[in-house]
Amino acid sequence: MLNNTHLHITTWVLGIVLFFIALALMKGANAKGAKIVHMILRLMYVLIIFTGGWLFFQFSANDAALYGVKFLLGILVIGFMEMILVRTKKQKSVKVMWILLVVALLGTLYLGFSLPVGFNFFG
């Protein structure tokens, strides 16, 4: 159980780091570097979904509704991250996407850390 959880946490932490690196490269003059990091980030999305799905199917019998909400919020986080990167590349407004990303990310983190498989920071 613990190793699967650590693997999932590692994938989403790397995903968030790569997201900010890709965003910084897009805002700079390094279009080729941004494209490479963005493609690596897309691979991380697949790994995040795979490890999250693995945990979901392994532990959702405990509280299927909350784990389902967490799974959905996690997918939304990935979607908002991708939309922010694509819209930034096209030089479109991303204010609403940032707000939605923060709300979905906070909800996902809260559920992830408060459900029995998480680290239970929130009591």
N, C-alpha and C positions, 0 to 999 in steps of 0.2 A: 504494500500500500504506500509506504513512505517514499520509495524510489519512484513510483509512478507520479506521485504528487510533485516531487522535486523535479522530475523531467518536465512536467507541464509548466511549472513555475519558471524553470530555466528557459523554455522556449518562448514564453510570453515576455519575459524580461528582455531577452535578446531581440524579440520583435519590437518592443518599445524603443530600445536603443537604436536599432536599425531605422526605425521610423523617423526619429529625430535627426539621425545622420543624413538620411535621404532628403529630408526637408531642408536641412542646412545646405546640402550640396545643390538642391534645386534653386534656392534663393541666391546662391553664389553663381560663379561662372563655369562650374564644372558639370556640364550637362551629361557627359559620358559617365562620369563617376556616379552621378545621381541615378542614371538608368541602371547601372550595374547593381548598386545598393538596393534599388527598388525591386529588381528581379530577385535578389537574395531574400529580401523581405517577403516577397510573394511565396517563396519556398517556405519561409518561416510560418506564414499563415497556414499553409497546409499542415506543417508539423504541430502548430498550436491546436488546430481543429482535430487532428488525429489524436494527440495526447489528451485533449479535453473530452473528446468522444469516448476514448478508452476509459477515462475516469467516470464519465457519465454512465456508461453501460455497466461499469463495475459496481458503482455505489448508488445509483438512482433508486434502487429498491428501498433505501432508507427513507427518503423524502423526495419522491419523484417530481412533485410540483416545483419545489424550490430549486432543485438541480436543473430542471427544465428551463426555468426562468434564467438561471445563471448561464446555461448553455446558450440561450437566445441572446442574452446581453453580450456574451463573449463574441458571438457572431456579429452583432451590431457594432461592437468596438472595432473589429477587423474591417467591417464595411466602411465605417466612418474614417478610419485611418487611410484606407485606400482612396476614398473620395477626397479627403484633404490633399493627398499627394497629387492626384490627377487634376483637381481643380487649381491647385497651386501652380502646377506645370502649365495649365492653360490660362493662368493669370486671372482666374475668376475669384469671386468672394468666397471665403471659407469661414466666416464668423459663425454662422449657424452650425456648420459641421463641427467646429471646435466645441461649441456648447454641448451639442449632442454627444460628442466623443467623451467629454469630461463626465457628463451625467451617466452615460452607459458604463464607462470605466469605473467610476466610483461605485455604482451599483454592483458591477461584477466583482470588484475587489471585496466589497462588504459581504456579499453572499459567499464568495469563495473562502474568505477567512472565518466566517461565522458558522458555516455548515460543518458537520462532524468530520469530514475528510480534511478540512483546512486546519490552520494553526490556531484558530479560535482566539484572535486578538480582542474580539469584541464581547467576550464573556458568554 
